[in-house]
């Protein structure tokens, strides 16, 4: 058997970029789901979709601002 051609076994889980993005999206959805009842009590005309989008936009703006601050 040739040595050096095989990779050593990997312990733990390696996550792909798409898996990480999916996890982030899932966490955003759960956050919106848990905060929606309180928000809709204040604004009964608010749809869940608009609430979810408003949270996502707020998080993107914060992340962008954090990157600029460096």
PDB file of N, H, CA, C and O in Angstrom:
ATOM      1  N   UNK A   1       0.839  -1.180   0.000  1.00  0.00           N
ATOM      2  CA  UNK A   1       0.000   0.000   0.000  1.00  0.00           C
ATOM      3  C   UNK A   1       0.883   1.241   0.000  1.00  0.00           C
ATOM      4  O   UNK A   1       1.846   1.331   0.761  1.00  0.00           O
ATOM      5  N   UNK A   2       0.548   2.180  -0.849  1.00  0.00           N
ATOM      6  H   UNK A   2      -0.235   2.107  -1.467  1.00  0.00           H
ATOM      7  CA  UNK A   2       1.320   3.412  -0.935  1.00  0.00           C
ATOM      8  C   UNK A   2       0.933   4.338   0.208  1.00  0.00           C
ATOM      9  O   UNK A   2      -0.241   4.481   0.550  1.00  0.00           O
ATOM     10  N   UNK A   3       1.919   4.944   0.772  1.00  0.00           N
ATOM     11  H   UNK A   3       2.872   4.829   0.494  1.00  0.00           H
ATOM     12  CA  UNK A   3       1.682   5.886   1.870  1.00  0.00           C
ATOM     13  C   UNK A   3       1.689   7.299   1.293  1.00  0.00           C
ATOM     14  O   UNK A   3       2.466   7.596   0.385  1.00  0.00           O
ATOM     15  N   UNK A   4       0.856   8.143   1.799  1.00  0.00           N
ATOM     16  H   UNK A   4       0.225   7.903   2.537  1.00  0.00           H
ATOM     17  CA  UNK A   4       0.813   9.527   1.351  1.00  0.00           C
ATOM     18  C   UNK A   4      -0.302   9.822   0.360  1.00  0.00           C
ATOM     19  O   UNK A   4      -0.618  10.988   0.122  1.00  0.00           O
ATOM     20  N   UNK A   5      -0.893   8.812  -0.211  1.00  0.00           N
ATOM     21  H   UNK A   5      -0.636   7.865  -0.018  1.00  0.00           H
ATOM     22  CA  UNK A   5      -1.973   9.020  -1.184  1.00  0.00           C
ATOM     23  C   UNK A   5      -3.342   9.016  -0.527  1.00  0.00           C
ATOM     24  O   UNK A   5      -4.316   9.482  -1.120  1.00  0.00           O
ATOM     25  N   UNK A   6      -3.426   8.506   0.666  1.00  0.00           N
ATOM     26  H   UNK A   6      -2.636   8.128   1.147  1.00  0.00           H
ATOM     27  CA  UNK A   6      -4.712   8.418   1.361  1.00  0.00           C
ATOM     28  C   UNK A   6      -4.819   9.508   2.415  1.00  0.00           C
ATOM     29  O   UNK A   6      -3.843   9.872   3.070  1.00  0.00           O
ATOM     30  N   UNK A   7      -6.008  10.003   2.553  1.00  0.00           N
ATOM     31  H   UNK A   7      -6.802   9.707   2.021  1.00  0.00           H
ATOM     32  CA  UNK A   7      -6.260  11.002   3.589  1.00  0.00           C
ATOM     33  C   UNK A   7      -6.465  10.303   4.921  1.00  0.00           C
ATOM     34  O   UNK A   7      -6.996   9.194   4.971  1.00  0.00           O
ATOM     35  N   UNK A   8      -6.046  10.950   5.995  1.00  0.00           N
ATOM     36  H   UNK A   8      -5.615  11.851   5.954  1.00  0.00           H
ATOM     37  CA  UNK A   8      -6.316  10.358   7.312  1.00  0.00           C
ATOM     38  C   UNK A   8      -7.803  10.432   7.608  1.00  0.00           C
ATOM     39  O   UNK A   8      -8.488  11.316   7.092  1.00  0.00           O
ATOM     40  N   UNK A   9      -8.318   9.521   8.430  1.00  0.00           N
ATOM     41  H   UNK A   9      -7.762   8.803   8.848  1.00  0.00           H
ATOM     42  CA  UNK A   9      -9.743   9.575   8.768  1.00  0.00           C
ATOM     43  C   UNK A   9     -10.072  10.886   9.490  1.00  0.00           C
ATOM     44  O   UNK A   9      -9.281  11.397  10.283  1.00  0.00           O
ATOM     45  N   UNK A  10     -11.238  11.401   9.198  1.00  0.00           N
ATOM     46  H   UNK A  10     -11.881  10.986   8.555  1.00  0.00           H
ATOM     47  CA  UNK A  10     -11.667  12.667   9.785  1.00  0.00           C
ATOM     48  C   UNK A  10     -12.617  12.378  10.932  1.00  0.00           C
ATOM     49  O   UNK A  10     -13.602  11.657  10.779  1.00  0.00           O
ATOM     50  N   UNK A  11     -12.305  12.948  12.074  1.00  0.00           N
ATOM     51  H   UNK A  11     -11.504  13.534  12.199  1.00  0.00           H
ATOM     52  CA  UNK A  11     -13.222  12.791  13.205  1.00  0.00           C
ATOM     53  C   UNK A  11     -14.117  14.014  13.259  1.00  0.00           C
ATOM     54  O   UNK A  11     -13.672  15.120  12.952  1.00  0.00           O
ATOM     55  N   UNK A  12     -15.336  13.836  13.635  1.00  0.00           N
ATOM     56  H   UNK A  12     -15.697  12.938  13.884  1.00  0.00           H
ATOM     57  CA  UNK A  12     -16.283  14.941  13.668  1.00  0.00           C
ATOM     58  C   UNK A  12     -16.995  15.085  12.341  1.00  0.00           C
ATOM     59  O   UNK A  12     -16.863  14.250  11.446  1.00  0.00           O
ATOM     60  N   UNK A  13     -17.739  16.146  12.236  1.00  0.00           N
ATOM     61  H   UNK A  13     -17.846  16.824  12.962  1.00  0.00           H
ATOM     62  CA  UNK A  13     -18.546  16.373  11.043  1.00  0.00           C
ATOM     63  C   UNK A  13     -18.021  17.605  10.315  1.00  0.00           C
ATOM     64  O   UNK A  13     -17.770  18.642  10.929  1.00  0.00           O
ATOM     65  N   UNK A  14     -17.861  17.483   9.021  1.00  0.00           N
ATOM     66  H   UNK A  14     -18.065  16.640   8.522  1.00  0.00           H
ATOM     67  CA  UNK A  14     -17.483  18.620   8.195  1.00  0.00           C
ATOM     68  C   UNK A  14     -18.752  19.110   7.508  1.00  0.00           C
ATOM     69  O   UNK A  14     -19.438  18.346   6.829  1.00  0.00           O
ATOM     70  N   UNK A  15     -19.055  20.383   7.691  1.00  0.00           N
ATOM     71  H   UNK A  15     -18.498  21.004   8.242  1.00  0.00           H
ATOM     72  CA  UNK A  15     -20.278  20.940   7.125  1.00  0.00           C
ATOM     73  C   UNK A  15     -19.943  21.740   5.878  1.00  0.00           C
ATOM     74  O   UNK A  15     -18.975  22.500   5.852  1.00  0.00           O
ATOM     75  N   UNK A  16     -20.742  21.561   4.865  1.00  0.00           N
ATOM     76  H   UNK A  16     -21.528  20.944   4.887  1.00  0.00           H
ATOM     77  CA  UNK A  16     -20.550  22.312   3.627  1.00  0.00           C
ATOM     78  C   UNK A  16     -21.161  23.699   3.780  1.00  0.00           C
ATOM     79  O   UNK A  16     -21.923  23.958   4.711  1.00  0.00           O
ATOM     80  N   UNK A  17     -20.817  24.581   2.857  1.00  0.00           N
ATOM     81  H   UNK A  17     -20.198  24.371   2.100  1.00  0.00           H
ATOM     82  CA  UNK A  17     -21.362  25.937   2.883  1.00  0.00           C
ATOM     83  C   UNK A  17     -22.872  25.954   2.790  1.00  0.00           C
ATOM     84  O   UNK A  17     -23.531  26.755   3.452  1.00  0.00           O
ATOM     85  N   UNK A  18     -23.428  25.066   1.964  1.00  0.00           N
ATOM     86  H   UNK A  18     -22.893  24.415   1.426  1.00  0.00           H
ATOM     87  CA  UNK A  18     -24.886  25.041   1.823  1.00  0.00           C
ATOM     88  C   UNK A  18     -25.557  24.554   3.102  1.00  0.00           C
ATOM     89  O   UNK A  18     -26.657  24.996   3.434  1.00  0.00           O
ATOM     90  N   UNK A  19     -24.906  23.651   3.814  1.00  0.00           N
ATOM     91  H   UNK A  19     -24.012  23.291   3.544  1.00  0.00           H
ATOM     92  CA  UNK A  19     -25.468  23.185   5.092  1.00  0.00           C
ATOM     93  C   UNK A  19     -25.451  24.305   6.123  1.00  0.00           C
ATOM     94  O   UNK A  19     -26.398  24.457   6.894  1.00  0.00           O
ATOM     95  N   UNK A  20     -24.387  25.080   6.138  1.00  0.00           N
ATOM     96  H   UNK A  20     -23.618  24.956   5.511  1.00  0.00           H
ATOM     97  CA  UNK A  20     -24.286  26.200   7.082  1.00  0.00           C
ATOM     98  C   UNK A  20     -25.353  27.244   6.756  1.00  0.00           C
ATOM     99  O   UNK A  20     -26.021  27.747   7.659  1.00  0.00           O
ATOM    100  N   UNK A  21     -25.520  27.574   5.466  1.00  0.00           N
ATOM    101  H   UNK A  21     -24.978  27.165   4.732  1.00  0.00           H
ATOM    102  CA  UNK A  21     -26.546  28.550   5.074  1.00  0.00           C
ATOM    103  C   UNK A  21     -27.950  28.052   5.430  1.00  0.00           C
ATOM    104  O   UNK A  21     -28.793  28.831   5.876  1.00  0.00           O
ATOM    105  N   UNK A  22     -28.193  26.773   5.236  1.00  0.00           N
ATOM    106  H   UNK A  22     -27.508  26.140   4.874  1.00  0.00           H
ATOM    107  CA  UNK A  22     -29.497  26.207   5.574  1.00  0.00           C
ATOM    108  C   UNK A  22     -29.747  26.309   7.082  1.00  0.00           C
ATOM    109  O   UNK A  22     -30.860  26.613   7.509  1.00  0.00           O
ATOM    110  N   UNK A  23     -28.722  26.059   7.874  1.00  0.00           N
ATOM    111  H   UNK A  23     -27.818  25.812   7.527  1.00  0.00           H
ATOM    112  CA  UNK A  23     -28.851  26.152   9.325  1.00  0.00           C
ATOM    113  C   UNK A  23     -29.170  27.590   9.744  1.00  0.00           C
ATOM    114  O   UNK A  23     -30.007  27.813  10.618  1.00  0.00           O
ATOM    115  N   UNK A  24     -28.509  28.550   9.126  1.00  0.00           N
ATOM    116  H   UNK A  24     -27.829  28.369   8.415  1.00  0.00           H
ATOM    117  CA  UNK A  24     -28.751  29.964   9.436  1.00  0.00           C
ATOM    118  C   UNK A  24     -30.194  30.339   9.075  1.00  0.00           C
ATOM    119  O   UNK A  24     -30.875  31.012   9.849  1.00  0.00           O
ATOM    120  N   UNK A  25     -30.654  29.902   7.902  1.00  0.00           N
ATOM    121  H   UNK A  25     -30.100  29.355   7.274  1.00  0.00           H
ATOM    122  CA  UNK A  25     -32.028  30.198   7.485  1.00  0.00           C
ATOM    123  C   UNK A  25     -33.037  29.557   8.438  1.00  0.00           C
ATOM    124  O   UNK A  25     -34.051  30.169   8.774  1.00  0.00           O
ATOM    125  N   UNK A  26     -32.762  28.338   8.867  1.00  0.00           N
ATOM    126  H   UNK A  26     -31.938  27.841   8.593  1.00  0.00           H
ATOM    127  CA  UNK A  26     -33.645  27.646   9.800  1.00  0.00           C
ATOM    128  C   UNK A  26     -33.713  28.395  11.127  1.00  0.00           C
ATOM    129  O   UNK A  26     -34.789  28.533  11.707  1.00  0.00           O
ATOM    130  N   UNK A  27     -32.576  28.874  11.606  1.00  0.00           N
ATOM    131  H   UNK A  27     -31.702  28.761  11.135  1.00  0.00           H
ATOM    132  CA  UNK A  27     -32.550  29.617  12.863  1.00  0.00           C
ATOM    133  C   UNK A  27     -33.326  30.932  12.742  1.00  0.00           C
ATOM    134  O   UNK A  27     -34.012  31.332  13.683  1.00  0.00           O
ATOM    135  N   UNK A  28     -33.224  31.604  11.594  1.00  0.00           N
ATOM    136  H   UNK A  28     -32.667  31.279  10.830  1.00  0.00           H
ATOM    137  CA  UNK A  28     -34.000  32.831  11.368  1.00  0.00           C
ATOM    138  C   UNK A  28     -35.494  32.527  11.417  1.00  0.00           C
ATOM    139  O   UNK A  28     -36.269  33.266  12.025  1.00  0.00           O
ATOM    140  N   UNK A  29     -35.891  31.428  10.769  1.00  0.00           N
ATOM    141  H   UNK A  29     -35.262  30.828  10.275  1.00  0.00           H
ATOM    142  CA  UNK A  29     -37.302  31.048  10.744  1.00  0.00           C
ATOM    143  C   UNK A  29     -37.807  30.768  12.156  1.00  0.00           C
ATOM    144  O   UNK A  29     -38.893  31.217  12.523  1.00  0.00           O
ATOM    145  N   UNK A  30     -37.031  30.029  12.952  1.00  0.00           N
ATOM    146  H   UNK A  30     -36.149  29.664  12.654  1.00  0.00           H
ATOM    147  CA  UNK A  30     -37.451  29.724  14.325  1.00  0.00           C
ATOM    148  C   UNK A  30     -37.550  30.982  15.175  1.00  0.00           C
ATOM    149  O   UNK A  30     -38.455  31.111  16.000  1.00  0.00           O
ATOM    150  N   UNK A  31     -36.621  31.908  14.975  1.00  0.00           N
ATOM    151  H   UNK A  31     -35.886  31.804  14.305  1.00  0.00           H
ATOM    152  CA  UNK A  31     -36.674  33.169  15.721  1.00  0.00           C
ATOM    153  C   UNK A  31     -37.938  33.944  15.350  1.00  0.00           C
ATOM    154  O   UNK A  31     -38.621  34.485  16.220  1.00  0.00           O
ATOM    155  N   UNK A  32     -38.240  33.992  14.061  1.00  0.00           N
ATOM    156  H   UNK A  32     -37.685  33.552  13.355  1.00  0.00           H
ATOM    157  CA  UNK A  32     -39.454  34.688  13.619  1.00  0.00           C
ATOM    158  C   UNK A  32     -40.698  33.995  14.156  1.00  0.00           C
ATOM    159  O   UNK A  32     -41.649  34.659  14.568  1.00  0.00           O
ATOM    160  N   UNK A  33     -40.698  32.689  14.155  1.00  0.00           N
ATOM    161  H   UNK A  33     -39.925  32.150  13.820  1.00  0.00           H
ATOM    162  CA  UNK A  33     -41.839  31.925  14.636  1.00  0.00           C
ATOM    163  C   UNK A  33     -42.108  32.199  16.117  1.00  0.00           C
ATOM    164  O   UNK A  33     -43.259  32.343  16.527  1.00  0.00           O
ATOM    165  N   UNK A  34     -41.057  32.268  16.902  1.00  0.00           N
ATOM    166  H   UNK A  34     -40.121  32.151  16.569  1.00  0.00           H
ATOM    167  CA  UNK A  34     -41.241  32.495  18.339  1.00  0.00           C
ATOM    168  C   UNK A  34     -41.604  33.942  18.667  1.00  0.00           C
ATOM    169  O   UNK A  34     -42.285  34.193  19.661  1.00  0.00           O
ATOM    170  N   UNK A  35     -41.164  34.892  17.853  1.00  0.00           N
ATOM    171  H   UNK A  35     -40.611  34.688  17.045  1.00  0.00           H
ATOM    172  CA  UNK A  35     -41.432  36.300  18.160  1.00  0.00           C
ATOM    173  C   UNK A  35     -42.694  36.832  17.489  1.00  0.00           C
ATOM    174  O   UNK A  35     -43.147  37.930  17.813  1.00  0.00           O
ATOM    175  N   UNK A  36     -43.261  36.078  16.569  1.00  0.00           N
ATOM    176  H   UNK A  36     -42.894  35.186  16.306  1.00  0.00           H
ATOM    177  CA  UNK A  36     -44.429  36.551  15.823  1.00  0.00           C
ATOM    178  C   UNK A  36     -45.664  36.823  16.698  1.00  0.00           C
ATOM    179  O   UNK A  36     -46.305  37.856  16.502  1.00  0.00           O
ATOM    180  N   UNK A  37     -46.030  35.960  17.644  1.00  0.00           N
ATOM    181  H   UNK A  37     -45.510  35.121  17.803  1.00  0.00           H
ATOM    182  CA  UNK A  37     -47.256  36.233  18.433  1.00  0.00           C
ATOM    183  C   UNK A  37     -47.234  37.582  19.151  1.00  0.00           C
ATOM    184  O   UNK A  37     -48.235  38.298  19.176  1.00  0.00           O
ATOM    185  N   UNK A  38     -46.092  37.918  19.729  1.00  0.00           N
ATOM    186  H   UNK A  38     -45.278  37.337  19.709  1.00  0.00           H
ATOM    187  CA  UNK A  38     -45.991  39.206  20.424  1.00  0.00           C
ATOM    188  C   UNK A  38     -46.094  40.364  19.424  1.00  0.00           C
ATOM    189  O   UNK A  38     -46.752  41.370  19.691  1.00  0.00           O
ATOM    190  N   UNK A  39     -45.447  40.212  18.295  1.00  0.00           N
ATOM    191  H   UNK A  39     -44.912  39.395  18.078  1.00  0.00           H
ATOM    192  CA  UNK A  39     -45.440  41.279  17.290  1.00  0.00           C
ATOM    193  C   UNK A  39     -46.824  41.465  16.658  1.00  0.00           C
ATOM    194  O   UNK A  39     -47.262  42.595  16.444  1.00  0.00           O
ATOM    195  N   UNK A  40     -47.513  40.356  16.359  1.00  0.00           N
ATOM    196  H   UNK A  40     -47.158  39.437  16.532  1.00  0.00           H
ATOM    197  CA  UNK A  40     -48.828  40.470  15.727  1.00  0.00           C
ATOM    198  C   UNK A  40     -49.866  41.006  16.722  1.00  0.00           C
ATOM    199  O   UNK A  40     -50.883  41.565  16.314  1.00  0.00           O
ATOM    200  N   UNK A  41     -49.613  40.836  18.018  1.00  0.00           N
ATOM    201  H   UNK A  41     -48.786  40.382  18.349  1.00  0.00           H
ATOM    202  CA  UNK A  41     -50.510  41.411  19.023  1.00  0.00           C
ATOM    203  C   UNK A  41     -50.469  42.939  18.953  1.00  0.00           C
ATOM    204  O   UNK A  41     -51.475  43.606  19.191  1.00  0.00           O
ATOM    205  N   UNK A  42     -49.296  43.482  18.624  1.00  0.00           N
ATOM    206  H   UNK A  42     -48.479  42.939  18.431  1.00  0.00           H
ATOM    207  CA  UNK A  42     -49.156  44.935  18.482  1.00  0.00           C
ATOM    208  C   UNK A  42     -49.614  45.436  17.122  1.00  0.00           C
ATOM    209  O   UNK A  42     -50.087  46.565  16.992  1.00  0.00           O
ATOM    210  N   UNK A  43     -49.470  44.579  16.101  1.00  0.00           N
ATOM    211  H   UNK A  43     -49.086  43.662  16.207  1.00  0.00           H
ATOM    212  CA  UNK A  43     -49.812  44.969  14.725  1.00  0.00           C
ATOM    213  C   UNK A  43     -50.565  43.816  14.056  1.00  0.00           C
ATOM    214  O   UNK A  43     -49.957  43.019  13.341  1.00  0.00           O
ATOM    215  N   UNK A  44     -51.898  43.716  14.282  1.00  0.00           N
ATOM    216  H   UNK A  44     -52.392  44.363  14.863  1.00  0.00           H
ATOM    217  CA  UNK A  44     -52.674  42.583  13.777  1.00  0.00           C
ATOM    218  C   UNK A  44     -52.656  42.413  12.262  1.00  0.00           C
ATOM    219  O   UNK A  44     -52.930  41.316  11.774  1.00  0.00           O
ATOM    220  N   UNK A  45     -52.351  43.437  11.520  1.00  0.00           N
ATOM    221  H   UNK A  45     -52.128  44.327  11.917  1.00  0.00           H
ATOM    222  CA  UNK A  45     -52.339  43.329  10.063  1.00  0.00           C
ATOM    223  C   UNK A  45     -51.024  42.741   9.527  1.00  0.00           C
ATOM    224  O   UNK A  45     -50.908  42.476   8.331  1.00  0.00           O
ATOM    225  N   UNK A  46     -50.058  42.542  10.389  1.00  0.00           N
ATOM    226  H   UNK A  46     -50.153  42.757  11.361  1.00  0.00           H
ATOM    227  CA  UNK A  46     -48.740  42.049   9.973  1.00  0.00           C
ATOM    228  C   UNK A  46     -48.806  40.562   9.625  1.00  0.00           C
ATOM    229  O   UNK A  46     -49.251  39.744  10.430  1.00  0.00           O
ATOM    230  N   UNK A  47     -48.362  40.230   8.430  1.00  0.00           N
ATOM    231  H   UNK A  47     -48.000  40.894   7.776  1.00  0.00           H
ATOM    232  CA  UNK A  47     -48.311  38.817   8.034  1.00  0.00           C
ATOM    233  C   UNK A  47     -47.019  38.194   8.561  1.00  0.00           C
ATOM    234  O   UNK A  47     -46.048  38.894   8.850  1.00  0.00           O
ATOM    235  N   UNK A  48     -47.028  36.876   8.678  1.00  0.00           N
ATOM    236  H   UNK A  48     -47.816  36.308   8.443  1.00  0.00           H
ATOM    237  CA  UNK A  48     -45.817  36.198   9.130  1.00  0.00           C
ATOM    238  C   UNK A  48     -44.686  36.417   8.136  1.00  0.00           C
ATOM    239  O   UNK A  48     -43.534  36.595   8.531  1.00  0.00           O
ATOM    240  N   UNK A  49     -45.013  36.405   6.844  1.00  0.00           N
ATOM    241  H   UNK A  49     -45.949  36.260   6.523  1.00  0.00           H
ATOM    242  CA  UNK A  49     -43.987  36.601   5.816  1.00  0.00           C
ATOM    243  C   UNK A  49     -43.297  37.961   5.972  1.00  0.00           C
ATOM    244  O   UNK A  49     -42.072  38.048   5.886  1.00  0.00           O
ATOM    245  N   UNK A  50     -44.066  39.001   6.198  1.00  0.00           N
ATOM    246  H   UNK A  50     -45.061  38.930   6.268  1.00  0.00           H
ATOM    247  CA  UNK A  50     -43.468  40.334   6.387  1.00  0.00           C
ATOM    248  C   UNK A  50     -42.638  40.379   7.655  1.00  0.00           C
ATOM    249  O   UNK A  50     -41.580  41.006   7.685  1.00  0.00           O
ATOM    250  N   UNK A  51     -43.112  39.718   8.703  1.00  0.00           N
ATOM    251  H   UNK A  51     -43.972  39.208   8.678  1.00  0.00           H
ATOM    252  CA  UNK A  51     -42.366  39.674   9.959  1.00  0.00           C
ATOM    253  C   UNK A  51     -41.027  38.966   9.756  1.00  0.00           C
ATOM    254  O   UNK A  51     -39.989  39.446  10.211  1.00  0.00           O
ATOM    255  N   UNK A  52     -41.057  37.831   9.076  1.00  0.00           N
ATOM    256  H   UNK A  52     -41.901  37.441   8.706  1.00  0.00           H
ATOM    257  CA  UNK A  52     -39.835  37.077   8.792  1.00  0.00           C
ATOM    258  C   UNK A  52     -38.865  37.920   7.977  1.00  0.00           C
ATOM    259  O   UNK A  52     -37.674  37.979   8.283  1.00  0.00           O
ATOM    260  N   UNK A  53     -39.376  38.566   6.948  1.00  0.00           N
ATOM    261  H   UNK A  53     -40.343  38.518   6.700  1.00  0.00           H
ATOM    262  CA  UNK A  53     -38.517  39.409   6.097  1.00  0.00           C
ATOM    263  C   UNK A  53     -37.925  40.574   6.878  1.00  0.00           C
ATOM    264  O   UNK A  53     -36.766  40.933   6.674  1.00  0.00           O
ATOM    265  N   UNK A  54     -38.703  41.160   7.759  1.00  0.00           N
ATOM    266  H   UNK A  54     -39.645  40.869   7.925  1.00  0.00           H
ATOM    267  CA  UNK A  54     -38.186  42.297   8.526  1.00  0.00           C
ATOM    268  C   UNK A  54     -37.048  41.853   9.445  1.00  0.00           C
ATOM    269  O   UNK A  54     -36.075  42.586   9.619  1.00  0.00           O
ATOM    270  N   UNK A  55     -37.159  40.665  10.032  1.00  0.00           N
ATOM    271  H   UNK A  55     -37.950  40.069   9.891  1.00  0.00           H
ATOM    272  CA  UNK A  55     -36.073  40.157  10.871  1.00  0.00           C
ATOM    273  C   UNK A  55     -34.833  39.853  10.035  1.00  0.00           C
ATOM    274  O   UNK A  55     -33.714  40.171  10.437  1.00  0.00           O
ATOM    275  N   UNK A  56     -35.033  39.247   8.891  1.00  0.00           N
ATOM    276  H   UNK A  56     -35.942  38.989   8.564  1.00  0.00           H
ATOM    277  CA  UNK A  56     -33.903  38.895   8.029  1.00  0.00           C
ATOM    278  C   UNK A  56     -33.185  40.149   7.553  1.00  0.00           C
ATOM    279  O   UNK A  56     -31.955  40.184   7.524  1.00  0.00           O
ATOM    280  N   UNK A  57     -33.934  41.172   7.180  1.00  0.00           N
ATOM    281  H   UNK A  57     -34.933  41.144   7.203  1.00  0.00           H
ATOM    282  CA  UNK A  57     -33.315  42.423   6.714  1.00  0.00           C
ATOM    283  C   UNK A  57     -32.549  43.101   7.840  1.00  0.00           C
ATOM    284  O   UNK A  57     -31.465  43.640   7.619  1.00  0.00           O
ATOM    285  N   UNK A  58     -33.103  43.076   9.036  1.00  0.00           N
ATOM    286  H   UNK A  58     -33.984  42.639   9.215  1.00  0.00           H
ATOM    287  CA  UNK A  58     -32.441  43.674  10.194  1.00  0.00           C
ATOM    288  C   UNK A  58     -31.131  42.954  10.484  1.00  0.00           C
ATOM    289  O   UNK A  58     -30.115  43.595  10.756  1.00  0.00           O
ATOM    290  N   UNK A  59     -31.149  41.622  10.428  1.00  0.00           N
ATOM    291  H   UNK A  59     -31.974  41.101  10.207  1.00  0.00           H
ATOM    292  CA  UNK A  59     -29.940  40.850  10.687  1.00  0.00           C
ATOM    293  C   UNK A  59     -28.884  41.100   9.624  1.00  0.00           C
ATOM    294  O   UNK A  59     -27.700  41.194   9.946  1.00  0.00           O
ATOM    295  N   UNK A  60     -29.289  41.208   8.360  1.00  0.00           N
ATOM    296  H   UNK A  60     -30.252  41.132   8.099  1.00  0.00           H
ATOM    297  CA  UNK A  60     -28.339  41.494   7.274  1.00  0.00           C
ATOM    298  C   UNK A  60     -27.701  42.860   7.469  1.00  0.00           C
ATOM    299  O   UNK A  60     -26.495  43.019   7.282  1.00  0.00           O
ATOM    300  N   UNK A  61     -28.509  43.846   7.846  1.00  0.00           N
ATOM    301  H   UNK A  61     -29.488  43.717   7.998  1.00  0.00           H
ATOM    302  CA  UNK A  61     -27.991  45.194   8.040  1.00  0.00           C
ATOM    303  C   UNK A  61     -26.973  45.211   9.184  1.00  0.00           C
ATOM    304  O   UNK A  61     -25.935  45.865   9.080  1.00  0.00           O
ATOM    305  N   UNK A  62     -27.266  44.501  10.264  1.00  0.00           N
ATOM    306  H   UNK A  62     -28.109  43.970  10.348  1.00  0.00           H
ATOM    307  CA  UNK A  62     -26.330  44.430  11.379  1.00  0.00           C
ATOM    308  C   UNK A  62     -25.024  43.752  10.990  1.00  0.00           C
ATOM    309  O   UNK A  62     -23.941  44.214  11.350  1.00  0.00           O
ATOM    310  N   UNK A  63     -25.138  42.648  10.248  1.00  0.00           N
ATOM    311  H   UNK A  63     -26.017  42.273   9.956  1.00  0.00           H
ATOM    312  CA  UNK A  63     -23.949  41.919   9.810  1.00  0.00           C
ATOM    313  C   UNK A  63     -23.093  42.792   8.896  1.00  0.00           C
ATOM    314  O   UNK A  63     -21.867  42.792   8.996  1.00  0.00           O
ATOM    315  N   UNK A  64     -23.740  43.525   8.017  1.00  0.00           N
ATOM    316  H   UNK A  64     -24.737  43.525   7.935  1.00  0.00           H
ATOM    317  CA  UNK A  64     -23.015  44.414   7.112  1.00  0.00           C
ATOM    318  C   UNK A  64     -22.313  45.518   7.889  1.00  0.00           C
ATOM    319  O   UNK A  64     -21.170  45.868   7.594  1.00  0.00           O
ATOM    320  N   UNK A  65     -22.998  46.057   8.872  1.00  0.00           N
ATOM    321  H   UNK A  65     -23.927  45.773   9.112  1.00  0.00           H
ATOM    322  CA  UNK A  65     -22.416  47.110   9.697  1.00  0.00           C
ATOM    323  C   UNK A  65     -21.233  46.566  10.498  1.00  0.00           C
ATOM    324  O   UNK A  65     -20.213  47.245  10.626  1.00  0.00           O
ATOM    325  N   UNK A  66     -21.353  45.361  11.035  1.00  0.00           N
ATOM    326  H   UNK A  66     -22.181  44.810  10.931  1.00  0.00           H
ATOM    327  CA  UNK A  66     -20.263  44.739  11.791  1.00  0.00           C
ATOM    328  C   UNK A  66     -19.032  44.517  10.910  1.00  0.00           C
ATOM    329  O   UNK A  66     -17.900  44.708  11.355  1.00  0.00           O
ATOM    330  N   UNK A  67     -19.266  44.109   9.645  1.00  0.00           N
ATOM    331  H   UNK A  67     -20.186  43.955   9.284  1.00  0.00           H
ATOM    332  CA  UNK A  67     -18.141  43.881   8.724  1.00  0.00           C
ATOM    333  C   UNK A  67     -17.428  45.195   8.417  1.00  0.00           C
ATOM    334  O   UNK A  67     -16.204  45.224   8.292  1.00  0.00           O
ATOM    335  N   UNK A  68     -18.192  46.285   8.295  1.00  0.00           N
ATOM    336  H   UNK A  68     -19.186  46.262   8.397  1.00  0.00           H
ATOM    337  CA  UNK A  68     -17.579  47.590   8.013  1.00  0.00           C
ATOM    338  C   UNK A  68     -16.725  48.066   9.184  1.00  0.00           C
ATOM    339  O   UNK A  68     -15.677  48.682   8.987  1.00  0.00           O
ATOM    340  N   UNK A  69     -17.174  47.778  10.393  1.00  0.00           N
ATOM    341  H   UNK A  69     -18.025  47.277  10.552  1.00  0.00           H
ATOM    342  CA  UNK A  69     -16.413  48.192  11.584  1.00  0.00           C
ATOM    343  C   UNK A  69     -15.121  47.388  11.711  1.00  0.00           C
ATOM    344  O   UNK A  69     -14.113  47.868  12.229  1.00  0.00           O
ATOM    345  N   UNK A  70     -15.186  46.131  11.212  1.00  0.00           N
ATOM    346  H   UNK A  70     -16.005  45.741  10.791  1.00  0.00           H
ATOM    347  CA  UNK A  70     -14.032  45.271  11.148  1.00  0.00           C
ATOM    348  C   UNK A  70     -13.534  44.774  12.415  1.00  0.00           C
ATOM    349  O   UNK A  70     -12.551  44.033  12.444  1.00  0.00           O
TER     350      UNK A  70
END
